[in-house]
Amino acid sequence: MLARASGIIVLALAILAVYRYGTINVVDVADYKARADRILRRTPLIDGHNDIAYLFRVELQNKINDDNIFTFRQGLASHTDLQRMRKGRVGGQFWSVFVECPALGHLDDPSHSVRDTLEQVDVAKRFISRIDDLHYCETSSCVPEAFKRGRIASMLGAEGLHQTGSSIAVIRQLFDLGVRYITVTHNCDNPYATAASTVTSGGADGGLTEFGAAGIREMNRLGMMIDLSHTSHRAMRQILNMTTSPVIFSHSACYELARSYRNAPDDVLARLPSNGGLLMVMFVKRFLNAENPDAANIETVVDHIMHIVQIAGWDHVGIGGDFDGTVTLAEGIDSVADYPKLVEAVMRRGATDEDVEKLLGGNLLR
């Protein structure tokens, strides 16, 4: 009797669901391709870091108005173009407005970094406006709105406080120009903090400077995200001690799995839940497998994702491939077209649909 009553209730709920929402599409939990397709239809996949704007600078001299050389719609000699973004189901992208560290390396010499950064902000915005499929965003609420209209939300991030020319005023101006995160260091020390690359080469880890602490406070005040990728371990810990806002790692990996100072150690990962931040996993071989980079593959990427989940939970992990910022990608991930394969690989490790939605962009948007 009870079983019959339960069956009637289930049938009634099913009929109501069909009445309200239309046909119910039941997907086998083991059909990873179908599950991935369903999730990518309703959830914007947001990548935390892509360097194609730097390729515009070094390969095209930022001449993206010339259709004879700018072929983003049809295909570029890179990891990224519109066709592959669509195939990869990308729903949102942080485009890096990166320029290199000053050639002379003087901490108090701004060189031409500010001018060059402004040129990169300019070319990134011109690029976004030229491609109808892209939609410029400065707020988190803009992303799902763009996704609903079938466009790829496009945001800006700067890769190193060296790009501010040792000026906190420039941080404010970059924020006003739409830059929504700045990486504390790139592959050079700056007046704000020590870079991971310095420690890798045998230098001392000076961590965050007093001036750097002032910069962090200003970024907190502005509501600008603080990116700890490329930053030394001591600086990571010091920033977590003082920041009043969640941090991000826009393109990093796990030190426990790949002993590179470029990666985040477990004690830093363990602090992400209390901070509210997240680490977006990159696809660069040598940071996924420091001992044998050529062995790094798509499953290695999933290893790093699952390690973050083990330490910090599903609320604190994302994806930041570093496409077009490297030529050495993990095997099985050749371009932005391969994101669905990664989603399926994560599902094979036991991730639920809710887990995957958090990974793909839910954590970044919250």
GUVEX-976038 format. One record per residue: residue number from 0; z, y, x of N, C-alpha, C in turn; residue in one letter. Coordinates in steps of 0.1 Angstrom, whole numbers, plus 5000, padded with zeros to 4 digits. Atoms other than C-alpha are relative to their C-alpha. Example, Ala and Ser with C-alpha at 12.3 -4.5 7.8 and 13.67 -1.06 7.14 Angstrom:
<sites>
   num     nZ     nY     nX    caZ    caY    caX     cZ     cY     cX   residu
     0   5000   4988   5009   5078   4955   5123   5000   5012   5009        A
     1   5000   4989   4991   5071   4989   5137   5008   5011   4992        S
</sites>
This chain:
<sites>
   num     nZ     nY     nX    caZ    caY    caX     cZ     cY     cX   residu
     0   5000   4988   5008   5000   5000   5000   5000   5013   5009        M
     1   4999   4989   4991   5010   5024   5028   4987   5002   5008        L
     2   5012   4999   4992   4979   5015   5048   4989   5006   4991        A
     3   5010   4995   5009   4957   5021   5017   5001   5015   4998        R
     4   4998   4985   5002   4973   5055   5011   4996   5008   5012        A
     5   5004   4993   4987   4968   5065   5048   4985   5001   5001        S
     6   5014   5000   5000   4932   5055   5045   4994   5010   4991        G
     7   5005   4990   5010   4927   5077   5014   5002   5014   5006        I
     8   4998   4987   4994   4943   5106   5032   4990   5004   5011        I
     9   5009   4998   4989   4921   5102   5063   4986   5003   4994        V
    10   5013   4998   5006   4890   5100   5040   4999   5014   4994        L
    11   4999   4987   5006   4901   5131   5021   4998   5011   5010        A
    12   5000   4990   4989   4906   5151   5053   4986   5000   5006        L
    13   5013   5000   4994   4872   5140   5066   4990   5007   4990        A
    14   5008   4993   5010   4855   5151   5033   5002   5015   5000        I
    15   4997   4986   4999   4873   5184   5035   4994   5006   5013        L
    16   5005   4994   4988   4862   5189   5071   4985   5001   4999        A
    17   5014   4999   5002   4826   5182   5062   4996   5011   4991        V
    18   5002   4989   5009   4828   5206   5033   5001   5013   5007        Y
    19   4997   4988   4993   4842   5233   5055   4991   5003   5012        R
    20   5006   4998   4987   4824   5228   5088   4986   4993   5001        Y
    21   5012   5008   4999   4794   5206   5081   5002   4987   5006        G
    22   4999   5014   4994   4786   5173   5097   5009   4999   5012        T
    23   4991   5002   4989   4813   5159   5120   4992   4992   5010        I
    24   5006   5007   4989   4799   5149   5154   5011   4993   5008        N
    25   4991   5007   4993   4820   5122   5168   4995   4996   5014        V
    26   5005   5003   4986   4817   5118   5206   5010   4990   5006        V
    27   4992   5011   4992   4829   5087   5225   5006   5007   5012        D
    28   4993   4994   4989   4855   5098   5250   4994   4995   5013        V
    29   5006   5005   4987   4837   5077   5276   4986   5004   5002        A
    30   5013   4995   4998   4804   5094   5270   5002   5014   5006        D
    31   4997   4987   4993   4810   5121   5296   4990   5010   4999        Y
    32   5011   4990   5001   4776   5137   5294   5001   5007   4986        K
    33   4999   4993   5013   4780   5143   5256   5012   5009   4999        A
    34   4988   4992   5001   4815   5155   5260   4998   5013   5008        R
    35   5003   4988   4992   4804   5179   5288   4991   5010   4993        A
    36   5009   4991   5007   4776   5192   5267   5007   5007   4989        D
    37   4993   4994   5011   4799   5198   5238   5009   5012   5005        R
    38   4991   4990   4995   4824   5217   5259   4992   5012   5005        I
    39   5008   4989   4994   4797   5238   5277   4993   5008   4989        L
    40   5006   4993   5011   4783   5248   5243   5010   5010   4994        R
    41   4990   4992   5006   4816   5263   5232   5009   5008   5009        R
    42   4991   4994   4990   4833   5274   5264   4992   5006   5011        T
    43   5008   4994   4989   4819   5299   5290   5005   4994   5013        P
    44   4996   5004   4986   4819   5283   5325   4999   5012   5008        L
    45   4999   4988   4992   4830   5311   5348   5002   4996   5014        I
    46   4998   5002   4986   4825   5309   5385   5006   5012   5007        D
    47   4992   4989   4995   4848   5330   5406   4993   5007   5012        G
    48   5005   4994   4988   4825   5338   5436   4986   4996   5003        H
    49   5014   5003   4997   4788   5340   5442   4995   5012   5009        N
    50   5004   4990   4990   4772   5359   5472   4986   5004   5000        D
    51   5015   4997   5000   4736   5363   5461   4997   5015   5003        I
    52   5002   4986   4998   4740   5401   5462   4999   5003   5015        A
    53   5001   4998   4985   4745   5398   5500   4987   4995   5005        Y
    54   5014   5004   4996   4712   5379   5502   4990   5011   4997        L
    55   5009   4989   5003   4696   5408   5484   5000   5010   5012        F
    56   4999   4990   4990   4709   5430   5512   4993   4995   5013        R
    57   5005   5004   4986   4700   5409   5543   4985   4995   4999        V
    58   5013   5006   5001   4668   5393   5529   4990   5010   4994        E
    59   5009   4991   5008   4653   5420   5506   5003   5014   5003        L
    60   4996   4986   4998   4670   5451   5519   5003   5007   4987        Q
    61   4996   4995   5014   4682   5456   5483   4988   5005   4992        N
    62   5012   4996   5008   4646   5461   5471   4997   4991   4989        K
    63   5001   5009   5011   4651   5443   5439   4991   5005   4989        I
    64   5009   4995   5010   4628   5465   5419   4985   4996   5002        N
    65   5014   5005   4997   4597   5450   5436   4999   4986   4996        D
    66   5002   5014   5006   4586   5420   5415   4993   4991   5010        D
    67   5007   5009   4991   4565   5408   5444   5009   4993   5009        N
    68   4990   5007   4991   4596   5399   5464   5013   4996   4993        I
    69   4988   5004   5007   4623   5397   5438   4996   4991   4989        F
    70   5005   5010   5009   4618   5365   5419   5012   4992   4993        T
    71   4989   5006   5006   4652   5358   5403   4997   4992   4988        F
    72   5003   5008   5013   4637   5347   5370   4993   4987   5003        R
    73   5008   5011   4998   4613   5323   5385   5006   4990   5011        Q
    74   4994   5009   4990   4633   5310   5415   5000   5008   5013        G
    75   4998   4994   4987   4647   5322   5448   5003   4989   5011        L
    76   4996   5009   4989   4652   5305   5482   5015   5001   5002        A
    77   4985   4999   5000   4689   5303   5475   5006   4989   4991        S
    78   4994   5009   5009   4714   5284   5455   5000   5005   4985        H
    79   4998   4994   5013   4711   5307   5425   4987   5007   4995        T
    80   5010   4992   5007   4684   5319   5401   5002   4997   4985        D
    81   4997   5000   5014   4682   5323   5364   4997   4986   4994        L
    82   5003   5013   5005   4665   5289   5357   5011   4990   5003        Q
    83   4990   5010   4996   4692   5270   5376   5014   5004   4994        R
    84   4988   4996   5007   4720   5291   5361   5000   4995   4985        M
    85   5002   5005   5014   4707   5281   5326   5002   4985   5000        R
    86   4999   5014   5000   4704   5245   5336   5015   4996   5003        K
    87   4986   5003   4997   4740   5246   5350   5009   5005   4990        G
    88   4992   4995   5011   4752   5262   5318   5011   5010   5004        R
    89   4990   4989   4995   4769   5291   5336   5001   5010   4988        V
    90   4997   4990   5010   4786   5314   5311   5005   5013   5005        G
    91   4995   4988   4994   4801   5339   5334   5000   4999   5015        G
    92   5000   5000   4985   4799   5349   5371   5006   5012   5006        Q
    93   4995   4989   4992   4818   5371   5395   4990   5001   5012        F
    94   5010   4998   4989   4791   5385   5418   5008   5008   5011        W
    95   4993   4994   4989   4805   5394   5452   4992   5012   5005        S
    96   5007   4988   4994   4797   5429   5465   5005   5001   5015        V
    97   4996   5002   4986   4805   5417   5501   4992   5008   5010        F
    98   5007   4996   4988   4797   5435   5533   5009   4995   5012        V
    99   4993   5006   4988   4806   5422   5568   5011   5009   5005        E
   100   4989   4992   4993   4837   5432   5588   4993   5009   5010        C
   101   5006   4991   4991   4831   5462   5610   4998   4993   5014        P
   102   5004   5007   4987   4813   5451   5642   5009   5002   5011        A
   103   4991   4997   4988   4837   5468   5666   5014   4994   4998        L
   104   4988   5007   5003   4867   5453   5649   5013   5009   5001        G
   105   4989   4991   4999   4889   5484   5652   5007   5001   4986        H
   106   4994   5000   5013   4915   5483   5624   5000   5014   4994        L
   107   4999   4986   5006   4916   5521   5620   4986   5006   5000        D
   108   5014   4994   5000   4878   5525   5622   4993   4995   4987        D
   109   5006   5004   5012   4863   5524   5587   4985   4996   5001        P
   110   5014   5003   4998   4828   5521   5602   4992   5005   4988        S
   111   5008   4996   5012   4802   5522   5574   5003   4991   4988        H
   112   4997   5010   5010   4820   5497   5552   5000   5006   4986        S
   113   5000   4994   5013   4826   5521   5523   4986   5003   4995        V
   114   5014   4997   5004   4790   5533   5522   4993   4987   4997        R
   115   5007   5013   5002   4777   5497   5525   5005   4993   4987        D
   116   4994   5006   5012   4801   5485   5498   4994   5007   4987        T
   117   5006   4993   5012   4788   5513   5474   4986   4996   4998        L
   118   5014   5005   5002   4753   5501   5481   5000   4987   4993        E
   119   5000   5013   5006   4763   5466   5472   5004   5000   4985        Q
   120   4996   4998   5015   4780   5477   5439   4987   5005   4993        V
   121   5012   4995   5006   4748   5496   5432   4990   4989   4998        D
   122   5010   5010   5001   4725   5467   5439   5004   4989   4990        V
   123   4995   5010   5009   4747   5443   5419   4998   5005   4986        A
   124   5002   4994   5013   4746   5466   5389   4986   5001   4996        K
   125   5014   5000   5003   4709   5471   5391   4994   4986   4997        R
   126   5004   5014   5002   4704   5434   5394   5004   4995   4986        F
   127   4995   5005   5013   4725   5427   5363   4992   5007   4989        I
   128   5007   4993   5010   4707   5454   5343   4985   4996   4999        S
   129   5014   5005   5000   4672   5440   5353   4998   4987   4993        R
   130   5001   5014   5005   4679   5405   5340   5006   5000   4986        I
   131   4996   5000   5014   4681   5404   5302   5011   4990   4997        D
   132   4991   5011   5003   4700   5371   5303   5014   5003   5005        D
   133   4987   4996   4995   4729   5388   5322   5006   5012   4992        L
   134   4993   4989   5007   4755   5411   5306   5012   5005   5008        H
   135   4989   4994   4992   4777   5434   5326   5013   5001   4993        Y
   136   4987   5000   5006   4814   5430   5319   5011   5006   5009        C
   137   4989   4995   4993   4845   5448   5330   5014   4995   4995        E
   138   4987   5005   5007   4871   5432   5306   4998   4986   4997        T
   139   5000   5014   5003   4881   5397   5298   4994   4998   4986        S
   140   5004   5001   5014   4873   5403   5261   4984   5001   4999        S
   141   5014   4999   5000   4837   5411   5270   4993   4986   5002        C
   142   5006   5012   4996   4831   5376   5284   4996   4991   4988        V
   143   5004   5009   5012   4833   5355   5251   4990   5007   4991        P
   144   5010   4993   5008   4813   5382   5233   4986   4998   5006        E
   145   5013   5003   4993   4785   5379   5259   4995   4986   4998        A
   146   5003   5015   5001   4787   5341   5257   4995   4997   4986        F
   147   5005   5002   5014   4783   5342   5219   4986   5005   4998        K
   148   5014   4995   5001   4751   5362   5223   4990   4993   5009        R
   149   5009   5008   4992   4737   5337   5247   4997   5006   5014        G
   150   5002   4993   4987   4741   5359   5278   5011   4996   5010        R
   151   4991   5004   4990   4758   5353   5311   5008   5012   5004        I
   152   4991   4989   4996   4788   5376   5316   5000   5002   5015        A
   153   5001   4997   4986   4786   5393   5349   5010   5011   5005        S
   154   4989   4992   4995   4816   5408   5368   4998   5002   5015        M
   155   5001   4997   4986   4821   5423   5402   5013   4997   5007        L
   156   4988   5002   4992   4845   5413   5430   4996   5004   5015        G
   157   5002   4996   4986   4848   5427   5466   5007   4990   5009        A
   158   4995   5010   4991   4854   5403   5495   5006   5005   5013        E
   159   4992   4996   4988   4879   5420   5518   5003   5015   4999        G
   160   4995   4986   5001   4900   5452   5519   4995   5008   5012        L
   161   5007   4992   4990   4881   5461   5551   4989   5009   4993        H
   162   5011   4993   5007   4855   5473   5525   5005   5014   4995        Q
   163   4994   4988   5005   4879   5501   5515   5001   5011   5011        T
   164   5000   4990   4989   4877   5518   5550   5014   5005   5002        G
   165   4986   4996   4998   4915   5518   5553   5005   5011   4990        S
   166   4996   4990   5009   4919   5539   5522   5004   4994   4986        S
   167   4996   5005   5013   4939   5531   5491   4993   5008   4989        I
   168   5008   4992   5010   4920   5559   5473   4986   4992   4997        A
   169   5013   5008   5002   4888   5537   5478   5003   4988   4991        V
   170   4997   5011   5010   4906   5508   5460   4999   5006   4986        I
   171   5001   4994   5014   4910   5532   5430   4986   5002   4996        R
   172   5014   4997   5004   4874   5542   5431   4992   4988   4998        Q
   173   5007   5012   5002   4861   5507   5434   5004   4994   4986        L
   174   4996   5004   5014   4882   5498   5403   4992   5008   4989        F
   175   5007   4992   5009   4867   5527   5385   4985   4997   4999        D
   176   5014   5005   5000   4832   5514   5395   4998   4987   4994        L
   177   5002   5013   5007   4839   5481   5378   5004   4988   5009        G
   178   4996   5012   4992   4852   5459   5407   5013   4996   4995        V
   179   4988   5005   5007   4878   5437   5392   5009   4991   5008        R
   180   4990   5006   4990   4892   5418   5422   4995   5004   5014        Y
   181   5003   4999   4986   4894   5424   5459   5007   4990   5008        I
   182   4994   5010   4991   4900   5397   5485   5008   5008   5010        T
   183   4992   4992   4991   4928   5409   5507   4994   5001   5014        V
   184   5007   4999   4987   4910   5399   5539   4987   4992   4999        T
   185   5011   5009   4998   4877   5384   5549   5003   4993   5014        H
   186   4998   5007   4987   4871   5368   5584   5003   5010   5011        N
   187   4995   4990   4991   4889   5397   5601   5013   5005   4995        C
   188   4988   4993   5004   4923   5413   5602   4995   5014   4995        D
   189   5003   4986   5004   4924   5447   5585   5014   5007   4999        N
   190   4987   4994   5000   4952   5473   5581   5009   4995   4990        P
   191   4991   5006   5011   4965   5454   5551   5006   4987   5003        Y
   192   4994   5013   4998   4970   5419   5563   4992   4992   5011        A
   193   5007   5010   4991   4961   5390   5587   4991   4991   4993        T
   194   5010   5009   5006   4931   5369   5580   5003   4985   5005        A
   195   4998   5014   4997   4932   5331   5580   4992   4996   5013        A
   196   5008   5003   4989   4904   5331   5606   5007   5004   5013        S
   197   4992   4996   4988   4927   5349   5631   5009   4989   5004        T
   198   4991   5011   4998   4952   5321   5628   4993   4988   5005        V
   199   5008   5011   4996   4925   5295   5631   4996   5001   5015        T
   200   5004   4998   4986   4914   5310   5664   5012   5001   5010        S
   201   4988   5000   4991   4950   5309   5678   5008   5013   5000        G
   202   4993   4988   5001   4961   5344   5669   5013   4999   4992        G
   203   4987   5000   5007   4995   5353   5655   4998   5004   4985        A
   204   5001   4997   5015   5000   5354   5617   5010   5011   4997        D
   205   4992   4988   5003   5012   5389   5612   5003   5002   4985        G
   206   4998   4999   5015   5011   5385   5574   4996   5013   4995        G
   207   5003   4988   5008   5011   5415   5551   5007   5012   5008        L
   208   4995   4988   4993   5016   5450   5567   5007   5008   4989        T
   209   4993   4990   5009   5037   5478   5552   4989   5007   4992        E
   210   5011   4994   5007   5004   5495   5544   4994   4991   4990        F
   211   5005   5010   5010   4992   5463   5528   5008   4999   4988        G
   212   4991   5001   5011   5022   5462   5506   4997   5012   4990        A
   213   5003   4988   5008   5013   5497   5494   4987   4998   4992        A
   214   5012   5003   5007   4978   5485   5486   5002   4990   4989        G
   215   4997   5010   5011   4991   5455   5466   5007   5007   4988        I
   216   4994   4993   5011   5013   5478   5446   4990   5008   4992        R
   217   5010   4992   5007   4984   5500   5438   4990   4991   4992        E
   218   5009   5010   5007   4962   5470   5428   5008   4995   4987        M
   219   4992   5004   5011   4991   5459   5405   4999   5011   4989        N
   220   5000   4988   5010   4992   5494   5389   4987   5001   4993        R
   221   5013   4999   5006   4955   5494   5383   4997   4989   4991        L
   222   5004   5012   5007   4954   5459   5369   4988   4993   5006        G
   223   5011   5006   4992   4930   5448   5396   5006   4987   5006        M
   224   4996   5013   4995   4932   5411   5405   5000   5000   5015        M
   225   4999   5002   4986   4944   5402   5440   4995   4986   5004        I
   226   5007   5013   4996   4923   5375   5457   5006   4996   5013        D
   227   4994   5005   4987   4941   5355   5484   4992   4991   5008        L
   228   5009   5007   4992   4911   5336   5496   4998   5007   5013        S
   229   5002   4995   4986   4906   5341   5534   5012   5006   5006        H
   230   4988   4994   4995   4941   5354   5537   5010   4990   5007        T
   231   4991   5009   4993   4967   5340   5561   5011   4995   4991        S
   232   4990   5006   5008   4994   5317   5548   5012   5009   4999        H
   233   4988   4991   5000   5022   5342   5557   4997   5011   4990        R
   234   5004   4990   5010   5003   5369   5538   5000   4996   4986        A
   235   4999   5005   5014   4999   5347   5508   5014   5000   4995        M
   236   4986   5002   5005   5036   5340   5506   5006   5014   4998        R
   237   4994   4986   5002   5045   5377   5511   4995   5007   4988        Q
   238   5006   4994   5012   5021   5388   5484   5006   4994   4988        I
   239   4994   5007   5012   5035   5362   5460   5014   5005   4998        L
   240   4986   4995   5001   5070   5376   5468   5000   5013   4993        N
   241   4999   4986   5005   5061   5411   5457   4991   5003   4988        M
   242   5009   4996   5011   5032   5411   5432   5006   4998   4986        T
   243   4995   5000   5014   5039   5418   5396   4989   4995   4991        T
   244   5011   5006   5008   5006   5403   5384   4995   4987   5006        S
   245   5006   5013   4995   4989   5369   5387   4990   5002   5011        P
   246   5010   5000   4989   4969   5363   5419   4989   4990   4996        V
   247   5010   5010   5001   4937   5344   5422   4996   4996   5014        I
   248   5008   5004   4988   4920   5324   5449   4986   4998   4995        F
   249   5014   5001   5006   4883   5331   5441   4992   4989   5005        S
   250   5008   5011   4994   4869   5304   5464   5008   4994   5011        H
   251   4991   5007   4990   4894   5282   5483   5001   4985   4997        S
   252   4997   5014   5002   4907   5247   5485   5014   4997   5005        A
   253   4986   5004   4998   4939   5227   5493   5002   4996   5015        C
   254   4997   5002   4986   4954   5227   5528   5005   4985   5002        Y
   255   4995   5014   4999   4971   5193   5522   4988   4990   5001        E
   256   5011   5009   4999   4937   5177   5518   4990   5003   5011        L
   257   5010   4996   4989   4917   5197   5544   5008   5010   5008        A
   258   4991   4991   4992   4938   5212   5572   4993   5011   5007        R
   259   5005   4988   4995   4921   5245   5575   5009   5011   4995        S
   260   4991   4988   5004   4941   5278   5574   4993   5008   4989        Y
   261   5007   4993   5011   4914   5290   5550   5005   4995   4986        R
   262   4996   5006   5013   4930   5267   5523   5015   5003   4997        N
   263   4986   4997   5005   4962   5271   5503   5009   4988   5002        A
   264   4990   5011   4998   4993   5250   5513   5007   4997   4987        P
   265   4993   5005   5013   5013   5231   5487   5011   5009   4995        D
   266   4989   4991   5004   5042   5255   5487   4995   5013   4993        D
   267   5007   4989   5007   5018   5283   5477   4995   4996   4986        V
   268   5005   5006   5013   5002   5261   5450   5012   4999   4990        L
   269   4988   5003   5008   5037   5253   5437   5005   5013   4994        A
   270   4995   4988   5005   5043   5290   5431   4990   5006   4989        R
   271   5010   4995   5010   5012   5295   5409   5006   5000   4986        L
   272   4995   5000   5014   5030   5285   5376   5009   5012   4997        P
   273   4991   4989   5002   5057   5311   5380   4993   5014   5001        S
   274   5008   4988   4999   5032   5337   5391   4989   5002   4989        N
   275   5010   5000   5010   5006   5328   5365   4986   5000   5005        G
   276   5013   4999   4994   4977   5327   5390   4993   4987   5000        G
   277   5007   5013   4999   4951   5301   5398   4991   5000   5012        L
   278   5009   5002   4989   4930   5287   5426   4987   4994   4995        L
   279   5013   5005   5004   4893   5283   5420   4993   4993   5012        M
   280   5004   5009   4989   4879   5254   5441   4986   5003   5004        V
   281   5014   4998   4994   4849   5260   5464   4993   4987   5003        M
   282   5008   5011   4997   4822   5237   5474   4995   4999   5015        F
   283   5004   4999   4986   4820   5244   5512   5005   4987   5007        V
   284   4996   5013   4994   4820   5211   5532   5012   5001   5009        K
   285   4990   5000   4990   4842   5221   5561   5014   5004   4995        R
   286   4987   4997   5006   4870   5234   5538   5004   4989   4990        F
   287   4996   5011   5009   4869   5203   5516   5004   4988   5008        L
   288   4997   5010   4991   4870   5179   5545   4999   5005   5014        N
   289   5000   4993   4987   4881   5195   5578   4997   4990   5011        A
   290   5002   5010   4990   4879   5163   5598   4986   4994   5001        E
   291   5014   5006   5001   4845   5150   5586   4993   5008   4989        N
   292   5006   4992   5010   4827   5178   5568   4988   4993   4993        P
   293   5011   5007   5006   4796   5157   5562   5003   4990   4990        D
   294   4996   5010   5010   4816   5132   5542   5004   5007   4987        A
   295   4996   4993   5012   4825   5159   5516   4989   4999   4989        A
   296   5010   5001   5011   4808   5153   5482   5007   5004   4987        N
   297   4995   4995   5012   4813   5160   5446   5013   4994   4996        I
   298   4987   5006   5002   4842   5136   5444   5011   5006   5008        E
   299   4990   4993   4992   4859   5155   5472   5004   5013   4993        T
   300   4997   4988   5007   4857   5186   5451   5010   4997   4989        V
   301   4991   5005   5011   4873   5167   5422   5014   4997   5006        V
   302   4987   5003   4993   4900   5155   5447   5009   5013   5001        D
   303   4993   4988   4998   4909   5191   5454   5005   5006   4986        H
   304   4996   4996   5014   4909   5200   5416   5012   4992   4996        I
   305   4989   5008   5004   4932   5171   5409   5013   5002   5008        M
   306   4989   4997   4992   4955   5180   5437   5007   5012   4995        H
   307   4994   4988   5006   4960   5214   5423   5007   4997   4987        I
   308   4994   5004   5013   4967   5199   5389   5013   4993   5002        V
   309   4987   5007   4997   4993   5176   5404   5011   5009   5004        Q
   310   4990   4991   4995   5011   5205   5421   5003   5011   4990        I
   311   4998   4988   5008   5006   5234   5397   4997   4998   4985        A
   312   5004   5003   5014   4991   5219   5365   4987   5005   4996        G
   313   5014   4996   5005   4959   5224   5345   4999   5015   4997        W
   314   5001   4986   5003   4968   5260   5337   4996   5009   5013        D
   315   5000   4992   4988   4963   5271   5373   4988   4996   5010        H
   316   5011   5005   4992   4929   5257   5385   4987   5006   4994        V
   317   5013   4996   5004   4893   5270   5383   4989   4996   5009        G
   318   5012   5004   4991   4859   5269   5400   4995   5013   5006        I
   319   5006   4989   4993   4846   5293   5426   4991   4995   5012        G
   320   5008   5008   4991   4817   5276   5444   4997   5006   5013        G
   321   5005   4993   4988   4808   5302   5470   4986   4997   5003        D
   322   5014   5001   4999   4772   5297   5463   4993   5012   5007        F
   323   5007   4990   4993   4749   5316   5486   5008   5008   5010        D
   324   4992   4995   4989   4778   5324   5509   5001   4989   5011        G
   325   4999   5011   4991   4773   5291   5528   4987   4992   4999        T
   326   5012   5009   5001   4745   5267   5537   5005   4985   5000        V
   327   4995   5014   4999   4768   5236   5538   5008   4997   4988        T
   328   4994   5004   5013   4776   5224   5503   5003   4986   5000        L
   329   4996   5014   5002   4793   5192   5493   4988   4992   4995        A
   330   5011   5008   5005   4768   5164   5487   5002   4998   4985        E
   331   5000   5001   5014   4759   5162   5451   5000   5013   4992        G
   332   5000   4987   5006   4762   5199   5445   4990   5008   5009        I
   333   5010   4993   4993   4730   5216   5456   4998   5014   4996        D
   334   5003   4986   5006   4729   5247   5434   5009   5002   4988        S
   335   4993   4997   5013   4744   5263   5403   4996   4991   4989        V
   336   5004   5009   5011   4724   5238   5383   5008   4988   4999        A
   337   4992   5013   4999   4749   5210   5392   5013   5001   4993        D
   338   4987   5000   5006   4779   5222   5373   5003   4989   4989        Y
   339   4997   5011   5010   4775   5197   5344   5004   4987   5007        P
   340   4996   5012   4992   4777   5169   5370   5014   5001   5004        K
   341   4986   4998   4996   4810   5183   5382   5009   4998   4988        L
   342   4992   5002   5012   4823   5185   5347   5002   4985   4996        V
   343   4999   5015   5003   4815   5148   5341   5008   4993   5010        E
   344   4992   5006   4990   4831   5139   5374   5015   5002   4998        A
   345   4986   4997   5003   4863   5156   5364   5005   4992   4988        V
   346   4996   5008   5011   4863   5138   5331   5002   4986   5003        M
   347   4998   5014   4996   4859   5105   5348   5014   4998   5006        R
   348   4986   5001   4995   4893   5112   5364   5011   5001   4990        R
   349   4991   5000   5011   4909   5114   5330   5003   5013   4994        G
   350   4998   4987   5006   4907   5151   5321   4996   5000   4986        A
   351   5003   4998   5015   4908   5159   5284   4991   5011   4999        T
   352   5008   4989   5003   4885   5183   5268   5007   5013   5002        D
   353   4992   4988   4998   4913   5209   5267   5002   5003   5015        E
   354   4999   4998   4986   4919   5204   5304   4988   5006   5006        D
   355   5013   4995   4994   4882   5210   5312   4998   5014   4996        V
   356   5002   4986   5005   4881   5241   5290   5008   5010   5009        E
   357   4991   4992   4991   4910   5255   5311   4993   5002   5013        K
   358   5006   5000   4987   4893   5246   5343   4987   5009   5001        L
   359   5013   4993   5000   4859   5261   5334   5001   5015   4998        L
   360   4999   4985   5002   4872   5296   5324   5012   5004   4992        G
   361   4989   4996   5008   4901   5295   5300   5011   5005   5008        G
   362   4989   4995   4992   4926   5300   5328   4997   5014   5005        N
   363   5004   4987   4995   4907   5330   5342   5001   5010   4989        L
   364   5001   4990   5011   4904   5347   5308   5013   5003   4994        L
   365   4987   4998   5007   4940   5343   5297   5007   5012   5004        R
</sites>
